[in-house]
Amino acid sequence: MAFAHLHVHSQFSLLDGAIPIKQLAPAVAALGQEAVALTDHCNLYGAVTFDKTCKGAGVKPVFGAGLWVDPLGLNHRPTSARDAGYHLLCLVENEQGYLNLCKLITSAIFEGMHYKPRVDLDALREHREGLIVLTSGSRGPVRSAFLAGREDKASELLEPLTGIFGRDHLYVELQDVGLPRDGEANAFSRSLAEAFSLDTVVTNSVHYLRPQDAPTLDLLQCIGKGQSLNHPGRQRSPTDQLYLKSEEEIREEVDNNCQGILG
């Protein structure tokens, strides 16, 4: 049993990931980790290079992607990106899962684009086979609702996902990435997972390889927002902890619950 990073954004999470795709697998191997997932935002652009470099480094690749889910349906037209749904991670379990993830990504881009490429619950229900789903971090259905002071909404959003994917294919994420209230959010996530009889999984929302790479992500996000680094009052990331951590670091941060494990 060994820890595996299951929430990872490469350069193909456009303007929100600072990991050169060819460097990911060697960095994972250097940490002595045996597997890693690639979960870029609504695309599989890095899949082929990821697969080849993982094989070269002796690392098991886990294919996946982050999807935006609008629980109100695709006819819902929010007035801001913030209201355009929540984030989920979909990991591929088998060949059918890969095909279904491709269908979901295609549908999100060509049918669900409104601020973000979105899918709805009906699409998840239709293409659920072969996918393992994680509830993501601060923009996921559980953590975002908790941070907004809407604990009831977290339950409301998690319930249909449990019905769609079942308790064997849906996991509640825990993260300690140096953001305010991480500890409180983890405690709430654990309690909610227990209420729904779901297992939890520890992730790190990896966006760069080393702590010193955090300014690169900051720069990319400025480009995405059309702001300069010196823009007055701009929102800055309060953490440099979104890096590829060792298993020891992860276990120190999220004690008593390190289920980010691949057997």
Protein Blocks (a to p, Z undefined) as FASTA:
>chain_A
ZZddfbdcdfklghiaccdfklmmmmmmmnopabdcdddehiaklmmmmmmmmmmnopac
dddddddddfkbjkbccfbfklnocadddddfblmlmmmmmmmmmmmmmmmgghiacddf
klmmmmmgopacdebjmlmmklmmmmnopaklmmmmmmmmmmmnopmlcccddddehigh
klmmmmmmmmmmmmnopacdddehiabfbfklmmmmmmmmmmmnopafklghiacdfbfk
lcccdfklmmmmmghiacbccZZ
